[in-house]
Amino acid sequence: MDKRAAVVLAVIFGGLFLVLFGFMLLAYSAVRGAGTSINMSDVESTTGARVGIVEARGTIGDRENGVDPDKLGKLLRKYERDDDIKAIVLRVDSPGGAVAPSQEIHDAIKRIKAKKKVVVSMGNLAASGGYYISAAADKIYAEPGTLTGSIGVLFMHFNVRGLLDWAKIDETTLKTGRYKDTLSPFRPLQETDREEIQSISDDVYGQFVRAVAEGRRLPETKVRDIAEGRIYTGRKAKELKLVDELGGLDEAVQAAWSLAGQSGEAKVQYPPKEQVLSLRELVRGAFQGAAAGVRSAAEGSEGVQLLAPSLGR
């Protein structure tokens, strides 16, 4: 390939890159616009005194589709350090989840309470771990039909021994330690299993009860009386002092604003929405596609090949 042909191809691919880059910018703007809530943008503020909103939706500990304690904790710390964030509203819509992540979020809220007011707004469901993380707040709001409570601990055991026998599958367990195969699904539940798991369950349940008693300023004996794993409506939970007021997110935000010593209509700060595609990824993909085409032409390949941009690694 002579020098003139190489220059012509370079100009062609340069033009294609500019067109591609323009298309990518339009696509990015469309994706970004589609991911923005109109209602949120109408009320969101990023300057001055405001209430920070934190959302806990889904199963606690499910890092993919539920409540990721690391991400939620990071946002809480960000709001904690921001002097313009005067109070925090935790919006909870969760059936519960893993114990340790629930405790991690609960402890983070307790720490922040020493500096800023924290108000919980319960959605449709704030049960078990969802209530655990709520109990540490200064004030809890729930709708009359919210399902909450479920203060308890659950372990489940499935025995598939009969299925293995039916399928003529032999199973042998080799272990070191008496309790290593506790709750094994390949044999019936033994008394040692029951005693061990009940001991763990009682320990965790006691931690749950004490956290609720401390957060709600209730005697531990009263919490045990109303716990028992029972689910309550928001209306009943208010009667039992598990929540403070009946109301939605707006009421919780205004309460947090007032508790922080602010007057007038509350201003809020919502967490940033995650974008599926970033501008950096789109630009990188456009560069990779154009550069690959230029290299192909310079190396003497026949014809012009338009390569699709790479949107990832």
ABEGO torsion letter per residue (X at the ends): XBAAAAAAAAAAAAAAAAAAAAAAAAAAAAAAAAABBAAAAAABBABEBBBBBBBBBEBBGBAAABBBAAAAAAAAAAAAABAABABBBBBBBBAEEBAAAAAAAAAAAAAAAAABBBBBBBBABBBEAAAAAAAABABBBBBAABBBEGBBBBBBBBBAAAAAAAAGBBBBBBBBEAAAABGBAABBBBAAAAAAAAAAAAAAAAAAAAAAAAAAGBBAAAAAAABGGBBBBAAAAAAAGABABBEBAAAAAAAAAAAAGBBEBBBBBBBBBBBABBAAAAAAAAAAAAAAAAAAAAAGBBEBBBBBBBABX
